Each structure stands twice: as C-alpha cells, then as structure tokens.
Amino acid sequence: MASIRRVRETRNFISKPAICPFCAGKVNIDYKDASVLSHYISGSGKIGSRRRTKACAKHQRRLAEAIKRARFLALLPYAPIHIWKTGGVGLPRSMS
C-alpha cells in the first residue's frame, strides 16, 4: 500500500522590514517618561529585546539605559513583585 503523507503547505509572504519607532520620530526616549518606558518592559520586569521592541541597535542601547536610570530613581520597578503590588502588568499565577 502506498503511504499517504500530509504535505504541509507553506504560505508565501513577504515580510516588511521592522522600522524603529524611535527613528521614525514617534517616540522619544526619556528616563523621566515612565509611561512610555513601561511599554518596553515585560510582565516579569525584564527589558524587551530588540526583536520585541522593534528598535535599532542605537536606540535599544539608549532605551535600556533610560529604563535602568528610571529604575534607579524608583520610577519603574526592578522586580515583578513590585509590578503585581502596584497593579501594573499582571498578577502572578498563584494570586489569580
């Protein structure tokens, strides 16, 4: 008997190159603007990667430095427990 194989169809698509939001002029990097910087921090309190933030190398370095300065000045949390206590990104699994 002939074996029947399932053929995975691949979709041909063209992906657009990622455009840095900071180069496009939509967002300014400032350590005092905690609301903008909080978009680039994950729920576990980590700084987002370049792939996730869509930032170029130059602006990713500036973004990381601004987040670190804001953390030092207590404008942003270091640990996820601080995010959960203040009602930030989300609750831990044990509390939900």
N, C-alpha and C positions, 0 to 999 in steps of 0.2 A: 504494500500500500504506500502510496505517496504521502509523505508528511506535509501537513498544512502548516505553514508558518505565517504568523501575523507580521505583516510588514508595517513598521512604524513610519507613518507619513511625516515628513519634515515640511515645515512651513517656511517658505522663503520670504524673508522680510529684510528690510534694510533699516538698521537702527541709526538713529540720529546721534551725532556726537554730543556728549554731555557738555553743556555750556555752564561755565562757572557763574553762579548768581552774583558773586562779588565783582567779577569782571564786567558783567552786563550792567552793573550800576543799580541793581535793585535793592541791595542790602549793604549797609556799611558795617564794618567790624569795629565795635567799641566795647571795651570791657565793662562800661557802666550801663549798657543796654542789656539787662539780664533777660528780658522777654525774647529778644532776638537770639541770644546765645542759647537759651533753653531749647530751641528747636534743633540744635545740633548736638544735644546730649541724649543718650538713650535712657530707657527706663531704669537701667541698672546704674546710672550715673557715669557712664563712660563717654568719652568724646567720640563722636561719629567718625567713621573712616571716610577717606576721600571718595570712595565709591558711593557711599550713602549720602554724603553732603553735596556731591557733585562739584566740589571746589577744586580749583587748580592747586598745584603744589605750593605756590607762593601764598595764596590766601588760606590754604589749610594750615600752614605754619602760623600765620597771624591769628587764625581762628583758635587754634589750640592755645596759643599764648594768651589771648584775651579771656578764654574760659578759665585758664589757670589763675590769672590775675583776679577774675571775678570770684573764684572760689576762695582765694586768699583773703579777699575783703568781705567774705561771707555774703556775697550777692547771689551765689549759686552753691548748691550742696555738693559735698565731696562724695558722700555715701548714699546708697539707695534708701536707707532707713530714714534719712532726713527728707527725702522726696516723699516717702509714704506718710511721715508725720505731718508734713505741711500740705498734704493733699495735692501733690504735684502730678507726676506722670501716671502712676497707678498704684494699686495696693499689692502687697505680697500675697502669694497664694495661700498662706496659712491664715491670713486675715480676711480673705474674701469668702 
